[in-house]
């Protein structure tokens, strides 16, 4: 089987971000990059499928900057066989990313049997790329999956919906599957795996190589700003029983008129 995993590189959740000078994105020079957490579940599921199907290969594909390849190196260290990096700015819209991923997959010369991806990136929370990619490739797709098992010639997946209920789908291959947390427990990269990752092949392509141009961009970002700082909290002294009713009335008034939660 030819198994592909689409991964995204995102800022570490503890990173303090700042808008760049022209407000078109965030300042990236001092950011610590990590693999998108939902994509870790996708990589792990791909490796589990590979283990059940001897002779299979796992190829990870990413669209983004070349200055830091942490996400791809992490996937290779976990056990993926090779990687494809499509060099691009890190602030592309979902449509452009999906088209670049499609081109990157096709450039490998391998026909995909399964394409895994995380259900969403934790930076923009768009939840669009897997579905757009599936549409471009004319493949069936199921997102937010929390269960996977082989069902004859097809694949049976469980999809989580609102209220904690599960939907069960039977999907033919090739297909696109977007994973949610809980489908598995991603493995840690071992030291031997980290060393081997340095020698595994990583193909680098440009947007032009994969048929993507400036005209494909559907969105252009501008005016990035930090949210306004929260005002300092207010303290009330209600230790004096004679003033407790007055303090409670003042708190209720503030909750109704300022916080607007009542």
C-alpha positions in Angstrom: 0.0 0.0 0.0 1.1 3.6 -0.7 0.1 5.5 2.4 0.5 9.3 2.5 0.2 11.6 5.5 -0.3 15.3 5.2 1.3 17.2 8.1 1.5 20.8 9.1 4.1 22.7 11.1 2.6 25.0 13.7 3.9 27.2 16.5 4.4 25.5 19.9 1.4 26.3 22.0 3.7 28.0 24.6 5.2 30.4 22.0 4.3 34.0 22.4 3.5 35.2 18.9 3.8 38.7 17.6 2.5 40.2 14.3 5.2 40.9 11.7 6.1 44.4 10.5 3.5 44.5 7.7 0.8 42.7 9.5 0.4 40.0 7.0 1.4 37.1 9.4 3.2 36.5 12.6 6.9 37.0 13.3 8.5 33.6 12.7 12.2 34.2 13.5 12.0 33.2 17.1 9.2 30.7 17.0 9.6 27.1 18.1 7.9 24.9 15.5 6.2 21.6 16.2 4.2 19.0 14.3 0.5 19.8 14.4 -0.8 17.6 17.3 -3.7 16.2 15.3 -1.3 15.2 12.6 0.6 13.0 15.1 -2.4 10.8 15.3 -2.5 10.7 11.5 1.2 9.6 11.3 0.7 7.0 14.0 -2.4 5.5 12.2 -0.4 5.4 9.0 2.3 3.4 10.7 -0.2 1.0 12.3 -1.7 0.4 8.8 1.8 -0.1 7.4 2.5 -2.7 10.1 -0.6 -4.7 9.1 0.2 -4.5 5.4 3.8 -5.7 4.8 5.5 -4.0 1.9 3.6 -0.7 2.4 5.3 2.6 2.5 4.5 5.8 4.4 5.2 9.2 2.8 4.7 12.4 4.7 4.0 15.6 2.8 4.1 19.2 4.0 3.7 22.6 2.5 5.6 25.4 4.1 8.9 27.1 4.8 12.2 25.3 4.6 14.0 27.1 7.5 12.7 24.5 9.9 11.7 21.0 9.0 10.8 19.8 12.5 7.4 18.3 11.5 8.8 16.1 8.7 11.8 15.0 10.7 9.5 14.0 13.6 7.4 11.9 11.3 10.4 10.3 9.8 11.8 9.6 13.2 8.5 8.0 14.2 8.9 5.5 11.3 7.8 7.1 8.0 9.8 6.1 5.0 10.3 9.3 3.1 9.1 12.9 2.9 8.1 15.6 0.5 8.4 19.3 1.3 6.7 21.9 -1.0 8.5 25.1 -0.3 6.0 28.0 0.3 5.1 30.8 2.7 3.6 29.6 6.0 0.5 31.8 5.6 -1.2 30.2 2.6 -4.9 29.6 2.6 -6.5 26.2 2.7 -7.3 25.9 -1.0 -3.7 26.7 -2.0 -2.3 24.3 0.6 -4.6 21.5 -0.6 -3.6 22.1 -4.2 0.1 22.1 -3.3 -0.4 18.8 -1.3 -2.1 17.3 -4.3 0.8 18.2 -6.5 3.3 17.0 -4.0 1.6 13.6 -3.8 1.4 13.3 -7.6 5.1 14.2 -8.0 6.1 11.1 -6.0 4.8 9.0 -8.9 2.9 6.7 -6.5 -0.8 6.2 -6.5 -2.2 6.7 -3.0 -4.2 4.0 -1.3 -4.9 6.0 1.8 -4.2 9.6 2.6 -4.2 10.5 6.3 -4.3 14.0 7.8 -5.1 15.6 11.1 -8.7 16.9 11.3 -7.4 20.5 11.7 -4.4 22.7 12.3 -4.2 24.2 15.8 -3.0 27.5 14.4 -5.9 28.6 12.1 -8.5 25.9 13.1 -9.8 26.0 9.5 -10.8 22.3 9.3 -10.8 22.5 5.4 -7.6 21.1 3.9 -8.5 17.3 4.0 -11.9 17.8 2.5 -10.6 20.2 -0.2 -7.8 17.8 -1.0 -10.2 14.9 -1.3 -12.4 16.9 -3.7 -9.4 17.8 -5.9 -8.4 14.1 -6.1 -12.0 13.0 -6.5 -11.7 10.6 -3.5 -14.2 9.8 -0.7 -13.3 11.4 2.6 -14.3 11.0 6.3 -13.1 13.5 8.9 -12.9 13.6 12.7 -12.4 9.8 12.8 -11.7 8.1 16.2 -11.8 4.5 15.1 -10.3 2.5 12.2 -10.5 -1.1 11.2 -10.2 -3.2 8.1 -13.6 -4.4 6.7 -13.0 -6.9 3.9 -11.9 -4.9 0.9 -13.0 -1.6 2.5 -12.3 0.3 5.7 -14.7 0.9 8.5 -14.2 4.1 10.4 -15.9 5.7 13.4 -16.6 9.4 13.2 -17.3 11.6 16.3 -20.2 14.0 16.1 -21.7 16.5 18.6 -23.0 15.1 21.8 -20.4 12.3 21.9 -22.3 10.1 19.5 -20.5 8.1 16.8 -21.2 7.6 13.1 -19.8 4.5 11.4 -18.8 4.7 7.7 -17.5 2.0 5.4 -15.2 3.5 2.9 -13.5 2.1 -0.3 -9.9 2.9 -1.1 -8.3 5.1 -2.2 -9.7 7.6 0.3 -8.8 10.6 2.6 -9.2 10.2 6.3 -8.8 13.0 8.8 -8.0 11.8 12.3 -9.1 13.1 15.7 -7.4 12.6 19.1 -8.3 9.3 20.7 -8.0 7.1 17.6 -4.6 5.9 18.9 -1.7 6.8 21.1 1.2 8.4 19.0 4.5 6.9 19.7 7.6 8.8 20.8 10.5 8.9 18.3 13.3 6.7 19.6 16.9 7.7 19.5 17.7 5.2 16.7 14.7 6.5 14.8 15.9 10.1 15.2 19.3 9.1 13.8 17.8 7.1 10.9 15.5 10.1 10.0 18.6 12.1 9.1 19.4 9.7 6.3 15.9 9.2 5.0 15.0 10.9 1.6 13.3 14.2 1.6 12.2 15.6 -1.8 12.0 19.4 -2.0 9.7 21.0 -4.5 8.6 24.6 -5.3 5.0 25.7 -5.7 5.7 26.0 -9.4 6.9 22.4 -9.5 3.5 21.3 -8.2 1.4 23.5 -10.5 0.5 26.2 -7.9 0.7 29.9 -8.8 -0.2 33.3 -7.2 -3.6 33.1 -9.0 -4.5 30.1 -6.9 -4.6 32.0 -3.7 -8.2 32.5 -2.5 -7.3 34.6 0.6 -4.7 37.3 1.4 -4.1 38.0 5.1 -3.7 41.5 6.5 -3.9 43.6 9.6 -2.7 40.9 12.1 -3.1 42.2 15.6 -2.8 40.9 19.1 -6.1 40.8 21.1 -6.6 43.7 23.5 -5.2 43.1 27.0 -7.7 42.1 29.6 -8.4 44.7 32.2 -7.2 44.0 35.7 -9.6 42.1 37.9 -11.6 43.7 40.7 -11.5 42.7 44.3 -14.4 43.1 46.7 -14.2 43.1 50.5 -17.2 41.2 51.9 -15.7 40.4 55.3 -17.9 43.0 57.0 -21.4 41.4 57.3 -23.0 44.8 57.4 -21.7 45.6 53.9 -22.2 42.1 52.3 -25.5 43.0 50.8 -24.1 46.2 49.3 -21.1 44.3 47.9 -23.3 41.6 46.3 -25.5 44.2 44.7 -22.4 45.9 43.2 -21.0 42.6 41.9 -24.3 41.7 40.3 -24.5 45.2 38.7 -21.0 44.8 37.2 -21.7 41.3 35.9 -24.8 42.7 34.2 -23.5 46.0 32.8 -19.8 45.4 32.2 -19.3 41.7 31.8 -22.7 41.3 30.3 -23.0 37.7 31.5 -26.3 38.1 33.3 
